Amino acid sequence: MLQYASVTGLVRMILIILLVYFGIKIIARLLSPFLFKYVSKKAQERFGGQFGNFQNTTNQQDNIKKEGEVTIDKMPKTKTSNKDVGEYVDYEEID
């Protein structure tokens, strides 16, 4: 025997789906400030730790140098050649 969906069952299912949707939406709206505060706090701790390490290393480097001493840091010269590029061919456009 076949059973057909009744109109009341369909309306009930739609109401349950809408209730769940709006319930999740309201809960997310209430919890989002706390989630945002937590994420921003964690990011601040991470970036603050990196800045603190940078500050400590620069202070240590400054203590090693004498006052008035000049240091120049240069990048090592490395010649890179890419021989796989091929040969350059000059051409002219013909009108």
PDB file of N, CA, C and O in Angstrom:
ATOM      1  N   MET A   1       0.831  -1.167   0.000  1.00  0.00           N
ATOM      2  CA  MET A   1       0.000   0.000   0.000  1.00  0.00           C
ATOM      3  C   MET A   1       0.889   1.248   0.000  1.00  0.00           C
ATOM      4  O   MET A   1       1.803   1.355   0.818  1.00  0.00           O
ATOM      5  N   LEU A   2       0.635   2.163  -0.884  1.00  0.00           N
ATOM      6  CA  LEU A   2       1.439   3.371  -1.001  1.00  0.00           C
ATOM      7  C   LEU A   2       0.963   4.430  -0.020  1.00  0.00           C
ATOM      8  O   LEU A   2      -0.233   4.609   0.209  1.00  0.00           O
ATOM      9  N   GLN A   3       1.926   5.117   0.545  1.00  0.00           N
ATOM     10  CA  GLN A   3       1.585   6.215   1.451  1.00  0.00           C
ATOM     11  C   GLN A   3       2.017   7.515   0.804  1.00  0.00           C
ATOM     12  O   GLN A   3       3.143   7.632   0.319  1.00  0.00           O
ATOM     13  N   TYR A   4       1.145   8.466   0.797  1.00  0.00           N
ATOM     14  CA  TYR A   4       1.450   9.764   0.215  1.00  0.00           C
ATOM     15  C   TYR A   4       1.726  10.768   1.334  1.00  0.00           C
ATOM     16  O   TYR A   4       1.167  10.676   2.427  1.00  0.00           O
ATOM     17  N   ALA A   5       2.612  11.735   1.031  1.00  0.00           N
ATOM     18  CA  ALA A   5       2.923  12.765   2.019  1.00  0.00           C
ATOM     19  C   ALA A   5       1.725  13.676   2.177  1.00  0.00           C
ATOM     20  O   ALA A   5       1.123  14.129   1.203  1.00  0.00           O
ATOM     21  N   SER A   6       1.400  13.929   3.420  1.00  0.00           N
ATOM     22  CA  SER A   6       0.260  14.800   3.671  1.00  0.00           C
ATOM     23  C   SER A   6       0.722  16.252   3.689  1.00  0.00           C
ATOM     24  O   SER A   6       1.907  16.537   3.860  1.00  0.00           O
ATOM     25  N   VAL A   7      -0.210  17.145   3.516  1.00  0.00           N
ATOM     26  CA  VAL A   7       0.095  18.571   3.514  1.00  0.00           C
ATOM     27  C   VAL A   7       0.585  19.000   4.890  1.00  0.00           C
ATOM     28  O   VAL A   7       1.488  19.831   4.991  1.00  0.00           O
ATOM     29  N   THR A   8       0.011  18.455   5.938  1.00  0.00           N
ATOM     30  CA  THR A   8       0.447  18.826   7.289  1.00  0.00           C
ATOM     31  C   THR A   8       1.875  18.349   7.565  1.00  0.00           C
ATOM     32  O   THR A   8       2.638  19.036   8.243  1.00  0.00           O
ATOM     33  N   GLY A   9       2.233  17.189   7.048  1.00  0.00           N
ATOM     34  CA  GLY A   9       3.607  16.700   7.211  1.00  0.00           C
ATOM     35  C   GLY A   9       4.600  17.583   6.473  1.00  0.00           C
ATOM     36  O   GLY A   9       5.690  17.853   6.978  1.00  0.00           O
ATOM     37  N   LEU A  10       4.225  18.036   5.277  1.00  0.00           N
ATOM     38  CA  LEU A  10       5.093  18.917   4.495  1.00  0.00           C
ATOM     39  C   LEU A  10       5.280  20.261   5.193  1.00  0.00           C
ATOM     40  O   LEU A  10       6.396  20.774   5.275  1.00  0.00           O
ATOM     41  N   VAL A  11       4.185  20.827   5.692  1.00  0.00           N
ATOM     42  CA  VAL A  11       4.256  22.109   6.395  1.00  0.00           C
ATOM     43  C   VAL A  11       5.090  21.959   7.661  1.00  0.00           C
ATOM     44  O   VAL A  11       5.879  22.842   7.997  1.00  0.00           O
ATOM     45  N   ARG A  12       4.916  20.845   8.360  1.00  0.00           N
ATOM     46  CA  ARG A  12       5.686  20.590   9.582  1.00  0.00           C
ATOM     47  C   ARG A  12       7.183  20.495   9.270  1.00  0.00           C
ATOM     48  O   ARG A  12       8.004  21.050  10.000  1.00  0.00           O
ATOM     49  N   MET A  13       7.537  19.800   8.198  1.00  0.00           N
ATOM     50  CA  MET A  13       8.941  19.668   7.823  1.00  0.00           C
ATOM     51  C   MET A  13       9.539  21.024   7.454  1.00  0.00           C
ATOM     52  O   MET A  13      10.664  21.328   7.850  1.00  0.00           O
ATOM     53  N   ILE A  14       8.804  21.840   6.703  1.00  0.00           N
ATOM     54  CA  ILE A  14       9.296  23.170   6.325  1.00  0.00           C
ATOM     55  C   ILE A  14       9.485  24.041   7.564  1.00  0.00           C
ATOM     56  O   ILE A  14      10.473  24.769   7.662  1.00  0.00           O
ATOM     57  N   LEU A  15       8.555  23.974   8.505  1.00  0.00           N
ATOM     58  CA  LEU A  15       8.675  24.748   9.747  1.00  0.00           C
ATOM     59  C   LEU A  15       9.880  24.303  10.575  1.00  0.00           C
ATOM     60  O   LEU A  15      10.571  25.140  11.156  1.00  0.00           O
ATOM     61  N   ILE A  16      10.136  23.016  10.633  1.00  0.00           N
ATOM     62  CA  ILE A  16      11.304  22.510  11.371  1.00  0.00           C
ATOM     63  C   ILE A  16      12.587  22.992  10.721  1.00  0.00           C
ATOM     64  O   ILE A  16      13.515  23.409  11.414  1.00  0.00           O
ATOM     65  N   ILE A  17      12.650  22.940   9.388  1.00  0.00           N
ATOM     66  CA  ILE A  17      13.846  23.411   8.676  1.00  0.00           C
ATOM     67  C   ILE A  17      14.058  24.896   8.924  1.00  0.00           C
ATOM     68  O   ILE A  17      15.185  25.321   9.178  1.00  0.00           O
ATOM     69  N   LEU A  18      12.993  25.696   8.855  1.00  0.00           N
ATOM     70  CA  LEU A  18      13.122  27.126   9.111  1.00  0.00           C
ATOM     71  C   LEU A  18      13.527  27.406  10.550  1.00  0.00           C
ATOM     72  O   LEU A  18      14.332  28.304  10.800  1.00  0.00           O
ATOM     73  N   LEU A  19      12.989  26.659  11.493  1.00  0.00           N
ATOM     74  CA  LEU A  19      13.338  26.827  12.897  1.00  0.00           C
ATOM     75  C   LEU A  19      14.819  26.529  13.140  1.00  0.00           C
ATOM     76  O   LEU A  19      15.499  27.276  13.843  1.00  0.00           O
ATOM     77  N   VAL A  20      15.307  25.452  12.566  1.00  0.00           N
ATOM     78  CA  VAL A  20      16.726  25.102  12.703  1.00  0.00           C
ATOM     79  C   VAL A  20      17.595  26.172  12.051  1.00  0.00           C
ATOM     80  O   VAL A  20      18.603  26.576  12.630  1.00  0.00           O
ATOM     81  N   TYR A  21      17.226  26.636  10.864  1.00  0.00           N
ATOM     82  CA  TYR A  21      18.006  27.655  10.156  1.00  0.00           C
ATOM     83  C   TYR A  21      18.103  28.943  10.968  1.00  0.00           C
ATOM     84  O   TYR A  21      19.196  29.468  11.180  1.00  0.00           O
ATOM     85  N   PHE A  22      16.956  29.451  11.421  1.00  0.00           N
ATOM     86  CA  PHE A  22      16.969  30.695  12.189  1.00  0.00           C
ATOM     87  C   PHE A  22      17.597  30.509  13.565  1.00  0.00           C
ATOM     88  O   PHE A  22      18.206  31.439  14.094  1.00  0.00           O
ATOM     89  N   GLY A  23      17.459  29.328  14.147  1.00  0.00           N
ATOM     90  CA  GLY A  23      18.115  29.047  15.427  1.00  0.00           C
ATOM     91  C   GLY A  23      19.625  29.106  15.300  1.00  0.00           C
ATOM     92  O   GLY A  23      20.297  29.706  16.140  1.00  0.00           O
ATOM     93  N   ILE A  24      20.166  28.489  14.258  1.00  0.00           N
ATOM     94  CA  ILE A  24      21.609  28.526  14.027  1.00  0.00           C
ATOM     95  C   ILE A  24      22.060  29.955  13.740  1.00  0.00           C
ATOM     96  O   ILE A  24      23.124  30.375  14.193  1.00  0.00           O
ATOM     97  N   LYS A  25      21.266  30.688  13.001  1.00  0.00           N
ATOM     98  CA  LYS A  25      21.604  32.068  12.662  1.00  0.00           C
ATOM     99  C   LYS A  25      21.663  32.939  13.923  1.00  0.00           C
ATOM    100  O   LYS A  25      22.579  33.747  14.072  1.00  0.00           O
ATOM    101  N   ILE A  26      20.705  32.782  14.818  1.00  0.00           N
ATOM    102  CA  ILE A  26      20.679  33.574  16.060  1.00  0.00           C
ATOM    103  C   ILE A  26      21.828  33.180  16.975  1.00  0.00           C
ATOM    104  O   ILE A  26      22.468  34.050  17.566  1.00  0.00           O
ATOM    105  N   ILE A  27      22.099  31.900  17.102  1.00  0.00           N
ATOM    106  CA  ILE A  27      23.205  31.441  17.952  1.00  0.00           C
ATOM    107  C   ILE A  27      24.540  31.935  17.402  1.00  0.00           C
ATOM    108  O   ILE A  27      25.410  32.344  18.170  1.00  0.00           O
ATOM    109  N   ALA A  28      24.708  31.901  16.094  1.00  0.00           N
ATOM    110  CA  ALA A  28      25.953  32.384  15.484  1.00  0.00           C
ATOM    111  C   ALA A  28      26.118  33.874  15.723  1.00  0.00           C
ATOM    112  O   ALA A  28      27.228  34.344  15.969  1.00  0.00           O
ATOM    113  N   ARG A  29      25.030  34.618  15.652  1.00  0.00           N
ATOM    114  CA  ARG A  29      25.103  36.061  15.888  1.00  0.00           C
ATOM    115  C   ARG A  29      25.461  36.360  17.344  1.00  0.00           C
ATOM    116  O   ARG A  29      26.165  37.331  17.618  1.00  0.00           O
ATOM    117  N   LEU A  30      24.986  35.541  18.273  1.00  0.00           N
ATOM    118  CA  LEU A  30      25.302  35.751  19.684  1.00  0.00           C
ATOM    119  C   LEU A  30      26.732  35.340  20.026  1.00  0.00           C
ATOM    120  O   LEU A  30      27.377  35.968  20.865  1.00  0.00           O
ATOM    121  N   LEU A  31      27.223  34.296  19.384  1.00  0.00           N
ATOM    122  CA  LEU A  31      28.561  33.780  19.709  1.00  0.00           C
ATOM    123  C   LEU A  31      29.680  34.418  18.897  1.00  0.00           C
ATOM    124  O   LEU A  31      30.846  34.272  19.265  1.00  0.00           O
ATOM    125  N   SER A  32      29.377  35.113  17.813  1.00  0.00           N
ATOM    126  CA  SER A  32      30.427  35.668  16.961  1.00  0.00           C
ATOM    127  C   SER A  32      31.319  36.698  17.661  1.00  0.00           C
ATOM    128  O   SER A  32      32.518  36.705  17.383  1.00  0.00           O
ATOM    129  N   PRO A  33      30.817  37.577  18.561  1.00  0.00           N
ATOM    130  CA  PRO A  33      31.748  38.491  19.247  1.00  0.00           C
ATOM    131  C   PRO A  33      32.779  37.755  20.091  1.00  0.00           C
ATOM    132  O   PRO A  33      33.946  38.147  20.131  1.00  0.00           O
ATOM    133  N   PHE A  34      32.350  36.683  20.770  1.00  0.00           N
ATOM    134  CA  PHE A  34      33.296  35.926  21.593  1.00  0.00           C
ATOM    135  C   PHE A  34      34.324  35.212  20.721  1.00  0.00           C
ATOM    136  O   PHE A  34      35.505  35.152  21.064  1.00  0.00           O
ATOM    137  N   LEU A  35      33.875  34.680  19.612  1.00  0.00           N
ATOM    138  CA  LEU A  35      34.788  34.014  18.685  1.00  0.00           C
ATOM    139  C   LEU A  35      35.784  35.010  18.100  1.00  0.00           C
ATOM    140  O   LEU A  35      36.968  34.701  17.967  1.00  0.00           O
ATOM    141  N   PHE A  36      35.306  36.207  17.749  1.00  0.00           N
ATOM    142  CA  PHE A  36      36.187  37.238  17.192  1.00  0.00           C
ATOM    143  C   PHE A  36      37.224  37.684  18.219  1.00  0.00           C
ATOM    144  O   PHE A  36      38.391  37.875  17.879  1.00  0.00           O
ATOM    145  N   LYS A  37      36.802  37.852  19.479  1.00  0.00           N
ATOM    146  CA  LYS A  37      37.744  38.240  20.536  1.00  0.00           C
ATOM    147  C   LYS A  37      38.810  37.167  20.731  1.00  0.00           C
ATOM    148  O   LYS A  37      39.987  37.481  20.908  1.00  0.00           O
ATOM    149  N   TYR A  38      38.396  35.900  20.698  1.00  0.00           N
ATOM    150  CA  TYR A  38      39.336  34.801  20.878  1.00  0.00           C
ATOM    151  C   TYR A  38      40.359  34.764  19.748  1.00  0.00           C
ATOM    152  O   TYR A  38      41.555  34.617  19.999  1.00  0.00           O
ATOM    153  N   VAL A  39      39.899  34.897  18.512  1.00  0.00           N
ATOM    154  CA  VAL A  39      40.799  34.844  17.354  1.00  0.00           C
ATOM    155  C   VAL A  39      41.749  36.036  17.370  1.00  0.00           C
ATOM    156  O   VAL A  39      42.938  35.876  17.094  1.00  0.00           O
ATOM    157  N   SER A  40      41.250  37.221  17.686  1.00  0.00           N
ATOM    158  CA  SER A  40      42.116  38.405  17.702  1.00  0.00           C
ATOM    159  C   SER A  40      43.139  38.315  18.833  1.00  0.00           C
ATOM    160  O   SER A  40      44.275  38.765  18.679  1.00  0.00           O
ATOM    161  N   LYS A  41      42.744  37.740  19.962  1.00  0.00           N
ATOM    162  CA  LYS A  41      43.679  37.577  21.079  1.00  0.00           C
ATOM    163  C   LYS A  41      44.812  36.625  20.692  1.00  0.00           C
ATOM    164  O   LYS A  41      45.979  36.892  20.978  1.00  0.00           O
ATOM    165  N   LYS A  42      44.463  35.520  20.046  1.00  0.00           N
ATOM    166  CA  LYS A  42      45.484  34.556  19.613  1.00  0.00           C
ATOM    167  C   LYS A  42      46.426  35.174  18.580  1.00  0.00           C
ATOM    168  O   LYS A  42      47.636  34.952  18.628  1.00  0.00           O
ATOM    169  N   ALA A  43      45.870  35.948  17.647  1.00  0.00           N
ATOM    170  CA  ALA A  43      46.717  36.596  16.638  1.00  0.00           C
ATOM    171  C   ALA A  43      47.633  37.627  17.295  1.00  0.00           C
ATOM    172  O   ALA A  43      48.798  37.752  16.918  1.00  0.00           O
ATOM    173  N   GLN A  44      47.118  38.352  18.259  1.00  0.00           N
ATOM    174  CA  GLN A  44      47.932  39.346  18.955  1.00  0.00           C
ATOM    175  C   GLN A  44      49.068  38.673  19.723  1.00  0.00           C
ATOM    176  O   GLN A  44      50.189  39.182  19.735  1.00  0.00           O
ATOM    177  N   GLU A  45      48.795  37.548  20.357  1.00  0.00           N
ATOM    178  CA  GLU A  45      49.850  36.820  21.068  1.00  0.00           C
ATOM    179  C   GLU A  45      50.919  36.332  20.098  1.00  0.00           C
ATOM    180  O   GLU A  45      52.112  36.425  20.389  1.00  0.00           O
ATOM    181  N   ARG A  46      50.501  35.814  18.950  1.00  0.00           N
ATOM    182  CA  ARG A  46      51.461  35.292  17.981  1.00  0.00           C
ATOM    183  C   ARG A  46      52.340  36.415  17.424  1.00  0.00           C
ATOM    184  O   ARG A  46      53.564  36.289  17.385  1.00  0.00           O
ATOM    185  N   PHE A  47      51.708  37.519  16.992  1.00  0.00           N
ATOM    186  CA  PHE A  47      52.480  38.617  16.429  1.00  0.00           C
ATOM    187  C   PHE A  47      53.294  39.321  17.501  1.00  0.00           C
ATOM    188  O   PHE A  47      54.401  39.786  17.229  1.00  0.00           O
ATOM    189  N   GLY A  48      52.767  39.407  18.705  1.00  0.00           N
ATOM    190  CA  GLY A  48      53.509  40.022  19.803  1.00  0.00           C
ATOM    191  C   GLY A  48      54.746  39.217  20.147  1.00  0.00           C
ATOM    192  O   GLY A  48      55.795  39.787  20.445  1.00  0.00           O
ATOM    193  N   GLY A  49      54.635  37.900  20.110  1.00  0.00           N
ATOM    194  CA  GLY A  49      55.787  37.041  20.377  1.00  0.00           C
ATOM    195  C   GLY A  49      56.852  37.205  19.313  1.00  0.00           C
ATOM    196  O   GLY A  49      58.042  37.225  19.625  1.00  0.00           O
ATOM    197  N   GLN A  50      56.444  37.321  18.070  1.00  0.00           N
ATOM    198  CA  GLN A  50      57.416  37.512  16.993  1.00  0.00           C
ATOM    199  C   GLN A  50      58.095  38.861  17.122  1.00  0.00           C
ATOM    200  O   GLN A  50      59.300  38.965  16.891  1.00  0.00           O
ATOM    201  N   PHE A  51      57.346  39.907  17.490  1.00  0.00           N
ATOM    202  CA  PHE A  51      57.934  41.229  17.635  1.00  0.00           C
ATOM    203  C   PHE A  51      58.869  41.255  18.823  1.00  0.00           C
ATOM    204  O   PHE A  51      59.921  41.891  18.767  1.00  0.00           O
ATOM    205  N   GLY A  52      58.503  40.571  19.902  1.00  0.00           N
ATOM    206  CA  GLY A  52      59.363  40.520  21.083  1.00  0.00           C
ATOM    207  C   GLY A  52      60.685  39.851  20.772  1.00  0.00           C
ATOM    208  O   GLY A  52      61.731  40.311  21.229  1.00  0.00           O
ATOM    209  N   ASN A  53      60.661  38.766  19.998  1.00  0.00           N
ATOM    210  CA  ASN A  53      61.900  38.100  19.607  1.00  0.00           C
ATOM    211  C   ASN A  53      62.745  39.006  18.731  1.00  0.00           C
ATOM    212  O   ASN A  53      63.966  39.034  18.877  1.00  0.00           O
ATOM    213  N   PHE A  54      62.126  39.744  17.828  1.00  0.00           N
ATOM    214  CA  PHE A  54      62.858  40.664  16.965  1.00  0.00           C
ATOM    215  C   PHE A  54      63.502  41.764  17.786  1.00  0.00           C
ATOM    216  O   PHE A  54      64.652  42.132  17.548  1.00  0.00           O
ATOM    217  N   GLN A  55      62.762  42.289  18.752  1.00  0.00           N
ATOM    218  CA  GLN A  55      63.272  43.379  19.579  1.00  0.00           C
ATOM    219  C   GLN A  55      64.449  42.897  20.419  1.00  0.00           C
ATOM    220  O   GLN A  55      65.425  43.631  20.577  1.00  0.00           O
ATOM    221  N   ASN A  56      64.384  41.686  20.960  1.00  0.00           N
ATOM    222  CA  ASN A  56      65.474  41.160  21.764  1.00  0.00           C
ATOM    223  C   ASN A  56      66.729  40.965  20.929  1.00  0.00           C
ATOM    224  O   ASN A  56      67.826  41.262  21.402  1.00  0.00           O
ATOM    225  N   THR A  57      66.603  40.478  19.704  1.00  0.00           N
ATOM    226  CA  THR A  57      67.780  40.259  18.872  1.00  0.00           C
ATOM    227  C   THR A  57      68.406  41.581  18.448  1.00  0.00           C
ATOM    228  O   THR A  57      69.631  41.683  18.375  1.00  0.00           O
ATOM    229  N   THR A  58      67.590  42.597  18.167  1.00  0.00           N
ATOM    230  CA  THR A  58      68.171  43.886  17.778  1.00  0.00           C
ATOM    231  C   THR A  58      68.858  44.533  18.960  1.00  0.00           C
ATOM    232  O   THR A  58      69.886  45.185  18.778  1.00  0.00           O
ATOM    233  N   ASN A  59      68.332  44.381  20.171  1.00  0.00           N
ATOM    234  CA  ASN A  59      68.991  44.933  21.353  1.00  0.00           C
ATOM    235  C   ASN A  59      70.319  44.242  21.587  1.00  0.00           C
ATOM    236  O   ASN A  59      71.289  44.903  21.961  1.00  0.00           O
ATOM    237  N   GLN A  60      70.398  42.934  21.381  1.00  0.00           N
ATOM    238  CA  GLN A  60      71.648  42.211  21.553  1.00  0.00           C
ATOM    239  C   GLN A  60      72.674  42.664  20.523  1.00  0.00           C
ATOM    240  O   GLN A  60      73.851  42.806  20.853  1.00  0.00           O
ATOM    241  N   GLN A  61      72.252  42.892  19.286  1.00  0.00           N
ATOM    242  CA  GLN A  61      73.176  43.357  18.256  1.00  0.00           C
ATOM    243  C   GLN A  61      73.657  44.764  18.563  1.00  0.00           C
ATOM    244  O   GLN A  61      74.821  45.080  18.315  1.00  0.00           O
ATOM    245  N   ASP A  62      72.799  45.610  19.094  1.00  0.00           N
ATOM    246  CA  ASP A  62      73.183  46.977  19.428  1.00  0.00           C
ATOM    247  C   ASP A  62      74.185  47.000  20.580  1.00  0.00           C
ATOM    248  O   ASP A  62      75.053  47.872  20.617  1.00  0.00           O
ATOM    249  N   ASN A  63      74.084  46.068  21.512  1.00  0.00           N
ATOM    250  CA  ASN A  63      75.002  46.016  22.638  1.00  0.00           C
ATOM    251  C   ASN A  63      76.393  45.600  22.195  1.00  0.00           C
ATOM    252  O   ASN A  63      77.380  46.023  22.798  1.00  0.00           O
ATOM    253  N   ILE A  64      76.496  44.775  21.151  1.00  0.00           N
ATOM    254  CA  ILE A  64      77.798  44.310  20.672  1.00  0.00           C
ATOM    255  C   ILE A  64      78.549  45.437  19.978  1.00  0.00           C
ATOM    256  O   ILE A  64      79.765  45.549  20.138  1.00  0.00           O
ATOM    257  N   LYS A  65      77.872  46.257  19.226  1.00  0.00           N
ATOM    258  CA  LYS A  65      78.510  47.341  18.487  1.00  0.00           C
ATOM    259  C   LYS A  65      78.908  48.465  19.429  1.00  0.00           C
ATOM    260  O   LYS A  65      78.227  48.747  20.415  1.00  0.00           O
ATOM    261  N   LYS A  66      80.027  49.099  19.101  1.00  0.00           N
ATOM    262  CA  LYS A  66      80.448  50.266  19.866  1.00  0.00           C
ATOM    263  C   LYS A  66      79.718  51.484  19.335  1.00  0.00           C
ATOM    264  O   LYS A  66      79.282  51.504  18.184  1.00  0.00           O
ATOM    265  N   GLU A  67      79.588  52.486  20.163  1.00  0.00           N
ATOM    266  CA  GLU A  67      78.892  53.698  19.758  1.00  0.00           C
ATOM    267  C   GLU A  67      79.699  54.415  18.686  1.00  0.00           C
ATOM    268  O   GLU A  67      80.900  54.630  18.849  1.00  0.00           O
ATOM    269  N   GLY A  68      79.056  54.779  17.607  1.00  0.00           N
ATOM    270  CA  GLY A  68      79.709  55.476  16.515  1.00  0.00           C
ATOM    271  C   GLY A  68      80.289  54.554  15.458  1.00  0.00           C
ATOM    272  O   GLY A  68      80.760  55.031  14.425  1.00  0.00           O
ATOM    273  N   GLU A  69      80.267  53.260  15.684  1.00  0.00           N
ATOM    274  CA  GLU A  69      80.819  52.305  14.720  1.00  0.00           C
ATOM    275  C   GLU A  69      79.833  52.128  13.569  1.00  0.00           C
ATOM    276  O   GLU A  69      78.625  52.019  13.780  1.00  0.00           O
ATOM    277  N   VAL A  70      80.364  52.100  12.360  1.00  0.00           N
ATOM    278  CA  VAL A  70      79.532  51.957  11.178  1.00  0.00           C
ATOM    279  C   VAL A  70      79.764  50.577  10.587  1.00  0.00           C
ATOM    280  O   VAL A  70      80.905  50.156  10.398  1.00  0.00           O
ATOM    281  N   THR A  71      78.681  49.879  10.299  1.00  0.00           N
ATOM    282  CA  THR A  71      78.785  48.574   9.650  1.00  0.00           C
ATOM    283  C   THR A  71      77.929  48.584   8.403  1.00  0.00           C
ATOM    284  O   THR A  71      76.819  49.117   8.391  1.00  0.00           O
ATOM    285  N   ILE A  72      78.466  47.986   7.359  1.00  0.00           N
ATOM    286  CA  ILE A  72      77.730  47.892   6.099  1.00  0.00           C
ATOM    287  C   ILE A  72      77.575  46.418   5.774  1.00  0.00           C
ATOM    288  O   ILE A  72      78.560  45.700   5.604  1.00  0.00           O
ATOM    289  N   ASP A  73      76.356  45.985   5.689  1.00  0.00           N
ATOM    290  CA  ASP A  73      76.080  44.595   5.333  1.00  0.00           C
ATOM    291  C   ASP A  73      75.747  44.555   3.854  1.00  0.00           C
ATOM    292  O   ASP A  73      74.858  45.270   3.390  1.00  0.00           O
ATOM    293  N   LYS A  74      76.463  43.717   3.111  1.00  0.00           N
ATOM    294  CA  LYS A  74      76.235  43.602   1.676  1.00  0.00           C
ATOM    295  C   LYS A  74      75.741  42.212   1.356  1.00  0.00           C
ATOM    296  O   LYS A  74      76.083  41.236   2.023  1.00  0.00           O
ATOM    297  N   MET A  75      74.940  42.147   0.335  1.00  0.00           N
ATOM    298  CA  MET A  75      74.495  40.860  -0.156  1.00  0.00           C
ATOM    299  C   MET A  75      75.623  40.269  -0.996  1.00  0.00           C
ATOM    300  O   MET A  75      76.264  40.993  -1.758  1.00  0.00           O
ATOM    301  N   PRO A  76      75.874  38.980  -0.871  1.00  0.00           N
ATOM    302  CA  PRO A  76      76.923  38.378  -1.695  1.00  0.00           C
ATOM    303  C   PRO A  76      76.519  38.418  -3.169  1.00  0.00           C
ATOM    304  O   PRO A  76      75.365  38.187  -3.530  1.00  0.00           O
ATOM    305  N   LYS A  77      77.501  38.716  -3.993  1.00  0.00           N
ATOM    306  CA  LYS A  77      77.225  38.782  -5.426  1.00  0.00           C
ATOM    307  C   LYS A  77      77.229  37.368  -5.995  1.00  0.00           C
ATOM    308  O   LYS A  77      78.242  36.669  -5.978  1.00  0.00           O
ATOM    309  N   THR A  78      76.100  36.985  -6.483  1.00  0.00           N
ATOM    310  CA  THR A  78      76.013  35.674  -7.128  1.00  0.00           C
ATOM    311  C   THR A  78      75.512  35.898  -8.536  1.00  0.00           C
ATOM    312  O   THR A  78      74.478  36.530  -8.752  1.00  0.00           O
ATOM    313  N   LYS A  79      76.248  35.381  -9.476  1.00  0.00           N
ATOM    314  CA  LYS A  79      75.848  35.503 -10.871  1.00  0.00           C
ATOM    315  C   LYS A  79      75.051  34.266 -11.230  1.00  0.00           C
ATOM    316  O   LYS A  79      75.541  33.139 -11.164  1.00  0.00           O
ATOM    317  N   THR A  80      73.828  34.506 -11.607  1.00  0.00           N
ATOM    318  CA  THR A  80      72.994  33.391 -12.031  1.00  0.00           C
ATOM    319  C   THR A  80      72.820  33.482 -13.541  1.00  0.00           C
ATOM    320  O   THR A  80      72.458  34.526 -14.085  1.00  0.00           O
ATOM    321  N   SER A  81      73.077  32.405 -14.176  1.00  0.00           N
ATOM    322  CA  SER A  81      72.887  32.403 -15.617  1.00  0.00           C
ATOM    323  C   SER A  81      71.959  31.254 -15.955  1.00  0.00           C
ATOM    324  O   SER A  81      72.113  30.132 -15.472  1.00  0.00           O
ATOM    325  N   ASN A  82      71.014  31.561 -16.779  1.00  0.00           N
ATOM    326  CA  ASN A  82      70.050  30.558 -17.184  1.00  0.00           C
ATOM    327  C   ASN A  82      70.320  30.229 -18.652  1.00  0.00           C
ATOM    328  O   ASN A  82      69.867  30.938 -19.550  1.00  0.00           O
ATOM    329  N   LYS A  83      71.049  29.163 -18.879  1.00  0.00           N
ATOM    330  CA  LYS A  83      71.438  28.808 -20.245  1.00  0.00           C
ATOM    331  C   LYS A  83      70.327  28.075 -20.978  1.00  0.00           C
ATOM    332  O   LYS A  83      70.445  27.806 -22.173  1.00  0.00           O
ATOM    333  N   ASP A  84      69.250  27.750 -20.276  1.00  0.00           N
ATOM    334  CA  ASP A  84      68.154  27.027 -20.904  1.00  0.00           C
ATOM    335  C   ASP A  84      67.199  27.950 -21.645  1.00  0.00           C
ATOM    336  O   ASP A  84      66.258  27.479 -22.284  1.00  0.00           O
ATOM    337  N   VAL A  85      67.427  29.267 -21.570  1.00  0.00           N
ATOM    338  CA  VAL A  85      66.497  30.222 -22.161  1.00  0.00           C
ATOM    339  C   VAL A  85      66.521  30.119 -23.677  1.00  0.00           C
ATOM    340  O   VAL A  85      65.468  30.153 -24.314  1.00  0.00           O
ATOM    341  N   GLY A  86      67.679  29.997 -24.252  1.00  0.00           N
ATOM    342  CA  GLY A  86      67.776  29.895 -25.708  1.00  0.00           C
ATOM    343  C   GLY A  86      68.493  31.103 -26.282  1.00  0.00           C
ATOM    344  O   GLY A  86      69.035  31.931 -25.549  1.00  0.00           O
ATOM    345  N   GLU A  87      68.487  31.187 -27.580  1.00  0.00           N
ATOM    346  CA  GLU A  87      69.207  32.253 -28.274  1.00  0.00           C
ATOM    347  C   GLU A  87      68.252  33.391 -28.587  1.00  0.00           C
ATOM    348  O   GLU A  87      67.104  33.161 -28.967  1.00  0.00           O
ATOM    349  N   TYR A  88      68.730  34.624 -28.426  1.00  0.00           N
ATOM    350  CA  TYR A  88      67.914  35.795 -28.718  1.00  0.00           C
ATOM    351  C   TYR A  88      67.968  36.072 -30.215  1.00  0.00           C
ATOM    352  O   TYR A  88      69.047  36.113 -30.807  1.00  0.00           O
ATOM    353  N   VAL A  89      66.808  36.260 -30.821  1.00  0.00           N
ATOM    354  CA  VAL A  89      66.741  36.520 -32.240  1.00  0.00           C
ATOM    355  C   VAL A  89      66.052  37.862 -32.439  1.00  0.00           C
ATOM    356  O   VAL A  89      64.915  38.060 -32.012  1.00  0.00           O
ATOM    357  N   ASP A  90      66.760  38.784 -33.098  1.00  0.00           N
ATOM    358  CA  ASP A  90      66.198  40.112 -33.385  1.00  0.00           C
ATOM    359  C   ASP A  90      65.370  40.001 -34.660  1.00  0.00           C
ATOM    360  O   ASP A  90      65.770  39.315 -35.600  1.00  0.00           O
ATOM    361  N   TYR A  91      64.237  40.658 -34.698  1.00  0.00           N
ATOM    362  CA  TYR A  91      63.402  40.579 -35.878  1.00  0.00           C
ATOM    363  C   TYR A  91      62.835  41.948 -36.202  1.00  0.00           C
ATOM    364  O   TYR A  91      62.794  42.834 -35.348  1.00  0.00           O
ATOM    365  N   GLU A  92      62.403  42.112 -37.433  1.00  0.00           N
ATOM    366  CA  GLU A  92      61.775  43.339 -37.878  1.00  0.00           C
ATOM    367  C   GLU A  92      60.384  43.011 -38.389  1.00  0.00           C
ATOM    368  O   GLU A  92      60.139  41.953 -38.968  1.00  0.00           O
ATOM    369  N   GLU A  93      59.478  43.960 -38.153  1.00  0.00           N
ATOM    370  CA  GLU A  93      58.131  43.756 -38.660  1.00  0.00           C
ATOM    371  C   GLU A  93      58.039  44.226 -40.101  1.00  0.00           C
ATOM    372  O   GLU A  93      58.586  45.272 -40.448  1.00  0.00           O
ATOM    373  N   ILE A  94      57.361  43.473 -40.934  1.00  0.00           N
ATOM    374  CA  ILE A  94      57.198  43.827 -42.345  1.00  0.00           C
ATOM    375  C   ILE A  94      55.767  44.265 -42.536  1.00  0.00           C
ATOM    376  O   ILE A  94      54.828  43.551 -42.186  1.00  0.00           O
ATOM    377  N   ASP A  95      55.608  45.476 -43.108  1.00  0.00           N
ATOM    378  CA  ASP A  95      54.258  46.014 -43.341  1.00  0.00           C
ATOM    379  C   ASP A  95      53.680  45.471 -44.608  1.00  0.00           C
ATOM    380  O   ASP A  95      52.553  45.810 -44.968  1.00  0.00           O
TER     381      ASP A  95
END
